[in-house]
Amino acid sequence: YYISGIEVLTPRELGAFALIGDSITDGHGSTTNGDTRWPDYLLSRLQKSPPEQSIAIVNQAAGANCILQDGSGGPSVLARLDRDILSLSGVRHALIFEGINDIGITSPDSASLAIVEKQLIAAYVQVATRLSAAGIKTIIATITPFMVRDGEEHNPEVSPYSHPAREVTRQNINAWIRNDGPTVFDAVVDFDAVLRDPEDFSVLAAQYDCGDHLHPNESAFQALADAFPLHVLNI
């Protein structure tokens, strides 16, 4: 890429909302160059809402990205936070919507997953602390489902993350986000509740599944944008 970002001299009251995410925020499952990712839909909402019209979205998501370790998705969140968020001008709020890949690439044994669970929670706290120290309001989102439905044949090549032990870890981390997140972050957004099947919390609702049981489709992206509480950008 020749251009990685654009900085604009603006009046003081303008600001940016930075998104730290993975392929779900980067737009896997959306129309290429169609501006149909959930951040695109959210920006449309912001532009129609007078209190938030002055807020720009800075999408710093990367497909396959992890919080804890570098990999095919580039530097980890812990490693790229300075470059991708703290070095930017005008960022007033930041959302962290990551962790699914850290769980998904971990061996599905209880010992390994217990370690990752503790490390993820510690990393969330570290990210919140670093952002808050820079005067940035912090928001965290729950991790969305990735399991194959009961009775459906599991093809590991299509749905490699699906495993009951990993689902337990996802639920544990989401419980921490819901219960303890408000004491660490300025706001919590429950994206899991938006996309999960109301009859089976371990899977994406059928109308939101792009087909691999991990990535949401464009209808899901619209639902995420519609469910995002705009008022948290005024705190």
Backbone bond lengths (Angstrom), bond angles and torsions (degrees), N, CA, C in turn:
res aa  C-N    CA-C-N  psi(-1)  N-CA   C-N-CA  omega(-1)  CA-C   N-CA-C  phi
1 Y - - - 1.449 - - 1.525 109.61 -
2 Y 1.323 116.17 139.41 1.459 120.53 178.65 1.524 111.29 -86.33
3 I 1.326 116.65 -28.93 1.461 121.16 179.78 1.521 108.53 -123.30
4 S 1.312 116.86 125.08 1.466 120.52 178.68 1.518 111.85 -105.36
5 G 1.326 116.94 -12.74 1.454 119.59 179.86 1.511 110.69 -177.56
6 I 1.324 115.47 161.77 1.458 121.52 178.36 1.524 108.17 -131.90
7 E 1.308 117.01 128.05 1.455 121.65 174.09 1.525 108.56 -105.54
8 V 1.332 115.60 137.28 1.457 121.33 -175.50 1.523 109.29 -125.01
9 L 1.321 116.60 136.18 1.457 121.17 175.18 1.526 107.95 -77.97
10 T 1.328 116.36 117.24 1.461 120.72 -174.14 1.522 110.52 -129.93
11 P 1.331 116.72 166.36 1.467 119.04 172.00 1.517 110.71 -58.43
12 R 1.297 116.16 156.72 1.453 121.42 -171.87 1.528 113.20 -62.48
13 E 1.340 117.09 -30.23 1.463 119.19 -174.93 1.527 113.51 -74.80
14 L 1.318 117.36 -8.52 1.455 119.81 178.71 1.522 110.09 -83.36
15 G 1.337 116.30 153.93 1.455 120.14 -179.18 1.508 111.22 -156.80
16 A 1.329 116.16 175.93 1.458 121.74 -177.28 1.523 110.92 -123.97
17 F 1.312 114.39 149.35 1.461 123.82 175.81 1.517 106.68 -113.70
18 A 1.325 117.34 111.37 1.460 122.14 -176.40 1.523 110.96 -94.96
19 L 1.319 116.01 138.36 1.460 122.21 -179.48 1.519 109.73 -113.07
20 I 1.321 116.40 123.61 1.461 122.53 175.97 1.520 106.45 -104.31
21 G 1.323 117.08 111.97 1.457 118.29 -174.26 1.512 113.90 -153.58
22 D 1.328 113.97 -172.95 1.458 122.32 -179.89 1.524 109.25 -118.00
23 S 1.343 117.48 -149.13 1.463 120.27 -175.48 1.521 113.07 -64.66
24 I 1.336 117.67 -25.56 1.463 119.81 179.43 1.525 110.30 -65.69
25 T 1.311 116.76 -37.87 1.462 120.99 177.75 1.522 111.35 -86.45
26 D 1.331 116.46 -26.75 1.462 121.09 177.31 1.527 111.17 -72.02
27 G 1.342 116.69 -20.15 1.460 119.63 172.41 1.509 117.07 106.79
28 H 1.337 118.47 19.92 1.463 119.56 174.20 1.528 108.60 -58.08
29 G 1.322 116.10 127.40 1.459 120.31 -177.89 1.514 113.40 99.26
30 S 1.331 116.57 -5.63 1.463 120.26 177.34 1.525 109.69 -96.44
31 T 1.313 116.40 169.24 1.459 121.87 178.00 1.523 109.80 -73.64
32 T 1.327 116.53 126.30 1.458 120.67 -179.43 1.528 110.52 -57.50
33 N 1.323 115.04 127.75 1.467 122.50 -179.23 1.528 113.13 58.73
34 G 1.334 115.60 22.47 1.457 119.22 -179.17 1.511 114.30 -97.59
35 D 1.332 116.24 -4.80 1.470 120.88 -177.30 1.524 111.12 55.11
36 T 1.336 115.34 46.99 1.467 120.71 -179.20 1.526 111.74 -118.76
37 R 1.309 116.88 24.46 1.461 120.80 172.89 1.527 108.08 -79.86
38 W 1.333 116.32 162.69 1.466 116.49 -178.73 1.528 112.30 -63.78
39 P 1.346 120.35 -34.34 1.468 117.98 175.75 1.534 112.77 -63.98
40 D 1.342 117.35 -31.14 1.463 120.07 177.14 1.526 110.66 -65.73
41 Y 1.328 115.62 -44.59 1.466 119.67 177.92 1.533 110.97 -64.87
42 L 1.332 115.66 -37.21 1.463 118.91 178.64 1.524 110.89 -65.24
43 L 1.317 117.05 -40.67 1.463 120.14 178.35 1.526 110.75 -60.09
44 S 1.330 116.58 -38.25 1.468 119.82 177.42 1.521 110.80 -61.04
45 R 1.330 116.54 -39.97 1.466 120.06 176.75 1.528 111.16 -64.20
46 L 1.324 115.84 -44.17 1.463 119.61 -179.18 1.526 110.97 -60.14
47 Q 1.324 116.14 -40.90 1.457 119.86 -176.53 1.525 112.57 -69.74
48 K 1.336 116.56 -18.73 1.465 120.77 179.32 1.527 112.19 -96.98
49 S 1.332 116.53 -3.40 1.460 120.94 -177.42 1.526 109.39 -111.60
50 P 1.332 118.42 108.12 1.471 120.84 -174.86 1.527 115.43 -48.64
51 P 1.338 120.03 -41.74 1.474 117.55 -178.52 1.526 113.73 -65.27
52 E 1.356 116.52 -23.40 1.470 119.56 -175.44 1.530 113.36 -114.26
53 Q 1.318 118.09 7.82 1.464 120.60 -176.02 1.521 112.94 -62.24
54 S 1.311 116.51 -23.64 1.467 120.15 -176.01 1.521 112.88 -88.20
55 I 1.335 117.53 3.53 1.467 121.13 -176.24 1.525 110.36 -95.70
56 A 1.315 116.49 127.38 1.464 122.25 174.42 1.521 109.25 -96.93
57 I 1.321 116.66 152.43 1.463 121.29 176.48 1.521 109.16 -106.02
58 V 1.316 115.49 129.88 1.460 122.13 175.47 1.522 106.94 -112.22
59 N 1.320 116.22 105.84 1.465 121.07 -176.27 1.524 109.44 -88.41
60 Q 1.324 116.15 105.98 1.461 122.02 -179.09 1.529 110.96 -108.43
61 A 1.327 115.48 37.62 1.464 120.45 178.71 1.520 110.67 -86.34
62 A 1.328 115.21 153.98 1.463 121.42 177.73 1.521 108.93 -142.74
63 G 1.312 116.48 128.02 1.456 120.43 179.37 1.514 111.43 -57.71
64 A 1.337 116.19 138.48 1.471 123.99 178.56 1.523 113.10 69.38
65 N 1.311 117.62 9.92 1.461 120.51 -178.19 1.525 111.66 -69.98
66 C 1.319 115.25 148.08 1.464 122.47 177.44 1.525 109.65 -121.33
67 I 1.297 115.34 161.39 1.459 120.72 176.12 1.518 110.96 -83.00
68 L 1.338 115.80 -39.66 1.459 120.43 -168.52 1.515 115.00 -93.92
69 Q 1.322 118.15 -31.65 1.455 118.88 -172.82 1.518 112.13 -138.63
70 D 1.332 114.98 149.20 1.457 120.83 175.06 1.526 109.22 -69.98
71 G 1.317 116.34 157.03 1.460 119.68 179.27 1.507 110.90 -175.77
72 S 1.332 115.91 -152.48 1.460 120.32 -177.92 1.521 111.80 -64.32
73 G 1.329 116.50 -20.86 1.459 120.94 177.71 1.512 113.35 -89.64
74 G 1.326 116.01 13.32 1.460 120.16 177.62 1.514 112.59 90.35
75 P 1.322 116.64 -166.23 1.462 120.22 -179.99 1.522 111.48 -60.42
76 S 1.323 115.68 147.53 1.459 120.70 178.27 1.527 110.46 -63.36
77 V 1.320 115.64 165.83 1.462 119.83 176.20 1.522 110.51 -58.64
78 L 1.330 116.51 -42.52 1.465 119.49 -179.77 1.520 111.35 -61.43
79 A 1.342 116.28 -33.14 1.460 120.20 -178.46 1.526 112.55 -83.07
80 R 1.335 117.75 -29.59 1.465 120.09 -173.74 1.528 114.36 -101.95
81 L 1.317 116.91 1.34 1.462 119.35 -175.58 1.530 112.07 -60.09
82 D 1.318 117.32 -43.19 1.467 120.11 178.97 1.525 110.83 -62.01
83 R 1.326 116.02 -48.46 1.465 120.52 -176.65 1.521 112.58 -66.35
84 D 1.330 115.97 -45.41 1.463 120.35 -169.21 1.526 114.68 -90.43
85 I 1.326 117.82 -19.47 1.466 119.83 -178.55 1.524 111.85 -126.71
86 L 1.315 116.47 -58.67 1.464 119.88 -171.25 1.525 113.56 -67.27
87 S 1.324 117.63 -24.34 1.466 120.05 179.98 1.522 112.73 -84.15
88 L 1.327 117.43 -8.65 1.461 121.18 -177.21 1.526 110.93 -82.57
89 S 1.308 115.60 149.84 1.463 121.09 178.04 1.527 110.22 -89.07
90 G 1.309 116.16 141.66 1.453 120.40 170.26 1.507 117.18 81.51
91 V 1.325 118.56 5.42 1.469 119.82 179.35 1.526 108.94 -75.05
92 R 1.318 116.07 121.39 1.460 120.83 -179.95 1.522 112.56 -109.69
93 H 1.327 116.31 -26.14 1.462 121.48 178.84 1.523 108.47 -135.40
94 A 1.324 116.20 149.08 1.459 120.73 176.69 1.521 109.25 -141.13
95 L 1.319 115.09 136.73 1.466 122.20 177.14 1.511 109.30 -109.59
96 I 1.324 117.33 132.47 1.458 121.14 170.89 1.522 108.15 -108.31
97 F 1.319 114.89 117.07 1.462 123.11 -178.90 1.524 106.53 -129.87
98 E 1.321 114.94 70.87 1.463 122.22 -176.91 1.517 110.11 -146.19
99 G 1.330 114.26 169.12 1.458 121.59 179.10 1.508 112.64 128.75
100 I 1.330 116.22 -20.22 1.461 119.72 -176.35 1.525 111.49 -64.73
101 N 1.332 117.20 -37.41 1.464 119.58 -179.86 1.523 111.97 -72.99
102 D 1.320 116.88 -34.00 1.467 119.76 176.87 1.527 110.48 -60.40
103 I 1.335 115.64 -41.70 1.469 119.99 177.82 1.521 110.11 -69.76
104 G 1.329 116.17 -44.91 1.459 120.65 -172.63 1.507 115.28 -66.65
105 I 1.330 117.81 -29.02 1.467 119.57 -178.72 1.525 112.26 -93.36
106 T 1.321 116.88 -1.21 1.462 120.41 -179.79 1.521 110.41 -84.85
107 S 1.314 116.03 138.61 1.466 121.02 177.03 1.526 109.64 -53.94
108 P 1.342 117.94 132.95 1.469 120.35 -174.19 1.525 114.44 -79.19
109 D 1.322 116.27 47.71 1.460 119.84 172.53 1.519 107.95 -110.05
110 S 1.310 116.03 150.51 1.461 120.70 -170.89 1.525 112.88 -60.53
111 A 1.324 116.97 -37.16 1.465 119.81 -178.02 1.527 111.29 -65.56
112 S 1.334 116.58 -47.32 1.467 120.39 -179.19 1.519 111.38 -64.36
113 L 1.318 116.28 -42.85 1.459 120.07 -178.47 1.523 111.96 -69.03
114 A 1.329 116.96 -33.95 1.468 119.92 177.37 1.526 110.53 -63.53
115 I 1.330 116.41 -38.57 1.465 120.64 178.38 1.525 110.43 -65.30
116 V 1.334 116.05 -46.98 1.465 120.28 -179.24 1.524 110.84 -63.32
117 E 1.315 116.69 -38.40 1.466 120.23 178.52 1.532 110.71 -58.71
118 K 1.318 116.59 -47.68 1.466 120.28 179.35 1.525 111.19 -65.41
119 Q 1.329 116.04 -40.36 1.459 119.77 -178.98 1.527 111.61 -66.88
120 L 1.330 116.78 -38.97 1.460 119.92 179.19 1.525 111.35 -64.24
121 I 1.313 115.98 -44.95 1.464 119.38 179.51 1.528 110.29 -61.83
122 A 1.325 116.51 -43.53 1.468 120.09 177.84 1.528 110.87 -62.49
123 A 1.335 116.36 -37.78 1.463 120.27 179.47 1.521 111.23 -67.88
124 Y 1.326 117.10 -40.77 1.467 119.83 176.35 1.534 110.50 -57.37
125 V 1.320 115.46 -45.17 1.468 119.99 -179.94 1.530 110.26 -62.93
126 Q 1.327 115.70 -42.33 1.468 119.27 179.78 1.525 111.25 -62.60
127 V 1.332 116.74 -44.58 1.467 120.36 179.81 1.525 110.30 -61.73
128 A 1.328 116.70 -45.87 1.466 120.47 179.44 1.524 111.15 -60.39
129 T 1.320 116.35 -41.31 1.462 120.87 -179.09 1.524 111.30 -64.50
130 R 1.322 116.14 -44.19 1.468 120.30 -178.72 1.528 111.73 -67.12
131 L 1.324 116.23 -40.90 1.462 119.72 179.10 1.526 110.98 -68.09
132 S 1.322 115.92 -43.51 1.466 119.95 -179.40 1.524 111.24 -62.76
133 A 1.321 116.31 -37.30 1.464 120.23 179.25 1.524 111.53 -63.48
134 A 1.338 115.59 -24.75 1.465 120.57 178.67 1.528 111.89 -91.36
135 G 1.329 116.20 5.43 1.457 120.12 178.89 1.511 114.49 81.94
136 I 1.322 117.25 17.21 1.466 122.22 -178.91 1.522 109.45 -98.72
137 K 1.324 116.82 129.40 1.455 121.59 175.84 1.526 109.09 -72.84
138 T 1.328 116.13 138.18 1.458 120.29 -171.63 1.524 111.98 -112.82
139 I 1.331 114.90 140.45 1.460 122.81 178.87 1.522 107.39 -132.72
140 I 1.322 117.13 139.44 1.458 121.10 176.91 1.522 109.36 -125.25
141 A 1.328 115.95 143.59 1.463 121.62 178.83 1.520 110.04 -114.41
142 T 1.316 115.88 145.57 1.460 120.81 176.46 1.528 110.35 -68.68
143 I 1.333 115.14 158.57 1.465 122.64 -177.44 1.525 109.50 -85.72
144 T 1.315 116.67 131.51 1.463 121.95 -176.26 1.534 111.97 -82.34
145 P 1.344 117.96 162.10 1.475 122.05 -174.12 1.526 113.89 -67.46
146 F 1.348 114.05 159.26 1.469 120.30 177.32 1.531 112.80 -146.21
147 M 1.318 117.89 10.79 1.459 121.04 -176.12 1.528 112.22 -83.80
148 V 1.342 115.14 155.04 1.463 122.42 171.75 1.528 107.95 -83.37
149 R 1.303 116.98 144.19 1.460 120.99 -178.63 1.520 111.86 -64.97
150 D 1.322 115.82 147.81 1.460 120.92 174.60 1.523 109.52 -58.18
151 G 1.326 115.26 134.05 1.453 120.36 179.18 1.509 113.92 89.18
152 E 1.326 116.69 -11.58 1.463 120.35 178.51 1.524 109.37 -93.43
153 E 1.309 116.39 137.17 1.461 120.15 179.94 1.526 109.68 -64.44
154 H 1.331 114.82 132.74 1.462 120.22 -178.28 1.515 109.71 -93.35
155 N 1.315 115.82 116.06 1.456 122.10 174.52 1.524 107.58 -102.52
156 P 1.343 117.74 105.65 1.471 120.58 -176.43 1.524 113.64 -58.41
157 E 1.321 117.16 -25.59 1.458 119.28 179.77 1.529 111.44 -73.79
158 V 1.327 116.25 -27.08 1.464 120.89 179.58 1.524 111.07 -90.44
159 S 1.325 115.70 -41.59 1.472 121.36 -176.76 1.524 109.88 -127.90
160 P 1.337 117.17 70.27 1.467 120.34 -173.03 1.520 115.10 -67.95
161 Y 1.327 118.31 -20.72 1.459 120.09 -176.37 1.519 113.04 -83.53
162 S 1.319 117.24 -19.98 1.461 121.45 -172.32 1.524 111.80 -64.48
163 H 1.326 115.72 113.66 1.465 122.26 177.02 1.527 107.12 -163.74
164 P 1.341 117.86 135.47 1.470 120.47 -177.38 1.524 113.88 -55.21
165 A 1.326 117.48 -37.92 1.468 119.65 -178.86 1.527 111.22 -66.77
166 R 1.324 116.74 -38.49 1.466 119.55 177.44 1.527 110.63 -67.26
167 E 1.329 116.29 -35.26 1.463 119.58 178.14 1.522 111.07 -63.75
168 V 1.321 117.47 -37.70 1.466 120.64 176.70 1.531 109.94 -60.47
169 T 1.319 116.02 -43.36 1.464 119.81 179.10 1.524 111.33 -63.77
170 R 1.332 116.65 -42.72 1.468 119.57 177.62 1.524 110.77 -59.32
171 Q 1.316 116.34 -44.98 1.463 119.89 -180.00 1.528 111.20 -64.31
172 N 1.327 116.40 -39.04 1.469 119.88 178.86 1.527 111.37 -63.22
173 I 1.324 115.79 -44.27 1.463 119.36 -179.63 1.522 110.56 -67.33
174 N 1.326 116.52 -40.72 1.467 118.64 177.77 1.526 111.57 -63.74
175 A 1.320 116.46 -36.23 1.470 119.41 176.71 1.525 110.04 -62.96
176 W 1.330 116.55 -40.32 1.468 119.74 177.26 1.527 110.22 -64.29
177 I 1.326 116.79 -44.10 1.467 120.10 -179.87 1.525 110.54 -59.77
178 R 1.337 116.49 -44.58 1.468 119.83 -177.66 1.531 111.90 -69.80
179 N 1.311 116.46 -40.19 1.465 120.09 -173.29 1.525 113.61 -88.41
180 D 1.328 116.52 -44.35 1.461 120.84 -176.61 1.524 113.11 -102.52
181 G 1.328 116.40 -19.36 1.459 120.14 -178.64 1.517 114.37 -52.67
182 P 1.348 118.70 -42.56 1.466 119.35 -178.83 1.526 114.22 -62.88
183 T 1.329 117.93 -19.16 1.465 120.10 177.79 1.524 111.85 -87.67
184 V 1.331 116.23 -12.79 1.466 121.32 -178.36 1.527 111.03 -107.89
185 F 1.325 115.77 -42.71 1.465 122.63 -178.86 1.525 109.94 -104.23
186 D 1.312 115.40 163.57 1.466 119.81 178.17 1.524 111.96 -77.35
187 A 1.334 117.22 -22.80 1.462 120.50 179.19 1.524 109.57 -158.21
188 V 1.329 115.28 155.33 1.464 123.04 177.24 1.525 108.15 -123.74
189 V 1.335 116.15 135.03 1.461 121.99 176.75 1.524 107.75 -118.43
190 D 1.324 117.32 125.74 1.465 121.19 -174.25 1.529 111.16 -95.14
191 F 1.328 116.39 76.46 1.461 120.99 178.95 1.528 111.72 -67.64
192 D 1.321 117.03 -29.35 1.466 120.55 176.36 1.524 110.16 -57.89
193 A 1.316 116.70 -46.27 1.465 121.00 -178.76 1.522 111.95 -64.20
194 V 1.328 116.85 -28.26 1.467 120.76 -179.74 1.525 111.20 -71.93
195 L 1.327 117.29 -41.28 1.461 120.88 -170.29 1.521 115.27 -100.28
196 R 1.304 118.99 -16.66 1.463 119.75 -174.78 1.529 111.53 -72.59
197 D 1.325 114.41 156.11 1.460 121.35 175.14 1.528 108.18 -72.27
198 P 1.316 119.07 125.86 1.472 119.96 -178.92 1.517 113.74 -64.38
199 E 1.343 116.83 -17.41 1.461 120.79 178.25 1.524 112.29 -93.78
200 D 1.318 117.10 -15.55 1.469 122.05 -178.98 1.523 107.71 -153.07
201 F 1.318 116.04 99.96 1.461 121.14 -174.28 1.529 113.69 -66.80
202 S 1.325 118.22 -9.57 1.463 120.42 -177.16 1.524 113.07 -86.13
203 V 1.335 117.57 -7.45 1.467 120.48 -175.61 1.524 110.69 -127.12
204 L 1.323 114.56 156.60 1.457 119.97 171.92 1.521 109.56 -67.31
205 A 1.316 117.39 144.02 1.456 120.20 171.68 1.523 108.23 -58.54
206 A 1.322 116.62 140.86 1.463 121.11 -173.73 1.527 112.31 -54.56
207 Q 1.318 116.73 -37.75 1.469 119.53 -177.30 1.517 112.95 -73.26
208 Y 1.332 116.92 -8.28 1.459 120.98 -179.26 1.529 113.62 -110.79
209 D 1.306 117.90 0.07 1.470 123.31 -174.30 1.527 109.87 -90.43
210 C 1.332 117.11 123.99 1.464 119.71 179.39 1.522 111.85 -76.21
211 G 1.343 117.09 -9.91 1.458 120.48 176.61 1.509 114.41 127.83
212 D 1.330 117.54 -20.67 1.465 119.85 179.99 1.524 112.06 -102.82
213 H 1.329 116.90 3.35 1.472 124.48 177.45 1.529 113.26 69.15
214 L 1.308 116.23 5.57 1.471 122.20 -179.92 1.526 111.48 -116.97
215 H 1.318 115.58 -47.58 1.459 119.89 -175.14 1.527 111.55 -94.96
216 P 1.306 117.33 132.13 1.461 121.19 175.75 1.533 110.80 -71.29
217 N 1.328 115.83 158.90 1.461 120.83 175.89 1.531 110.07 -97.77
218 E 1.331 116.11 -173.00 1.460 119.01 -176.36 1.527 112.50 -66.26
219 S 1.324 117.05 -32.86 1.470 119.28 175.99 1.525 110.16 -62.94
220 A 1.327 115.50 -38.19 1.466 120.22 177.61 1.521 110.88 -67.10
221 F 1.324 116.36 -39.97 1.464 119.38 178.79 1.529 110.68 -61.21
222 Q 1.328 116.13 -40.17 1.463 119.41 176.97 1.526 110.32 -64.01
223 A 1.338 115.97 -40.26 1.467 120.10 179.98 1.523 111.32 -64.36
224 L 1.328 117.30 -40.56 1.466 120.42 177.82 1.526 110.62 -62.22
225 A 1.320 115.76 -45.40 1.462 119.51 -179.81 1.523 111.43 -63.97
226 D 1.331 115.97 -40.69 1.464 119.89 -179.15 1.527 111.60 -67.44
227 A 1.333 116.07 -32.10 1.468 120.31 -176.58 1.522 112.88 -83.87
228 F 1.319 117.13 -15.38 1.463 118.88 -176.96 1.529 109.88 -65.03
229 P 1.331 117.68 126.70 1.473 121.11 -178.31 1.530 111.32 -78.51
230 L 1.304 116.25 103.93 1.466 120.43 -175.70 1.523 113.04 -59.81
231 H 1.322 116.33 -27.26 1.468 118.78 -176.03 1.526 112.85 -63.03
232 V 1.355 117.66 -22.34 1.468 118.30 -179.53 1.525 111.17 -68.37
233 L 1.320 117.13 -16.41 1.461 120.00 178.25 1.522 111.97 -84.19
234 N 1.324 115.74 3.25 1.462 120.45 177.09 1.525 112.41 -109.99
235 I 1.336 116.36 3.82 1.460 119.21 179.53 1.526 109.68 -81.88
